[in-house]
Amino acid sequence: MTALRVAGLAAVCLAATPAFALEQGEHRFNGFGTVGFTHLGGEDDGRSYGIQGQTNDSWRGDQLSKFGAQLSYGITDTLGVTVQATAKAQQDEWKANLEWAYLSLQANDQLMLRAGRLRSPVYMYSESLDVGYSYPWLRLPDEVYSQVQVTNYEGIDAVYTVPLSYGSVTFQLAGGQAKNRDYYAYDEQFDIDYGKLFGASVSLATNDFGTLRIGYVEADIKTDITGTVDATAIGFGANEPLSLLNLNKEKGKFTSIGYQYDNGTWISSNEWTSRLIENDGMEAIDSFYLMGGRRFGDFLPHVTYAQLDDNGGRQSSWTLGLNYQAAPTVVVKGEYKRVDTKNGYDGVFTRSAQEVFDNEVNGRFGGAVGTPARNYDGDIVSVGVDFVF
């Protein structure tokens, strides 16, 4: 069996697809992980970058490194249980996380029903989000994968697969909620609730032309993101509370279209997303990435362009990567990412509440006080190893 086929088998097992339902008393155990380090150059003021703000001008492993295990057990020939746990850093401390914990019922050869804690069907790589071995990058494109931080929910879903002469088509419906989750913004952690979550996706997997996926998720979002700032420049106190975002069960909508292709030599992965929150006074945030690569024996060089457009601001990046298949289930990866922002936009760079306040008052008072919004740029170097077993 080739390394490529082993890789595909491992990724499918960890995604817990209906094709791998277990018989009574049978169990399957898989482990996975990433050991990686990343460094941000070009920003000389201690600026941080990333979903948790863990990438900065020090070589750090907490942005990329993570470890996990998944256990599936067949209670009967049609009823099973799956649990997936991970250990990864949240800001500056490591935490254990229960990513999946659900019962599954294989109703027939085509229909699987699941209930419990499940992955939110947001992205193309949602099912294997923590399994770095399942995608070509060491770090997923931030422009897209920073948009929704809540990755699982409590509820139910139904997965229906129709075999075709040239592949298969899979439909998924999901519903539930995600309460008391952590949300990182402006270098702090906040609570966020997703109520009345509904998701749907359809995937067309072909034997020769890759896989096309279309997904949609919506939920009622509740959060209050605040900060304390020094507002003496405009005649207020030194410790004034500042509301950065307050949502009280506002409807959030997320649409995604993705396409993957891998024939063993050529590889391509592409995704477009749009995020809209009703009544937040903002337009939709659109993002995408385009990736292509070619294998030369055990080596895979690849290039990715990514872009994030947010109400007049833009972040764009180019990523050059090189992977080496060191063993059938081990990939060594290295990446260089050049990222820039435009129109005074912070993108995935981290601003504090004080910076947000200073930028806002500067714009409102014609530059007389505060600090003008600025653009950011940086060079991100990442090296690491992805593995499964």
Helices and strands as residue ranges (DSSP letters): H 3-15, G 18-20, E 27-41, E 66-74, E 79-90, E 93-106, E 111-119, G 126-128, G 132-134, H 142-145, E 152-164, E 167-185, E 188-206, E 211-229, G 232-234, E 240-262, E 266-277, E 285-294, E 299-310, E 313-327, E 330-342, H 353-364, E 377-388
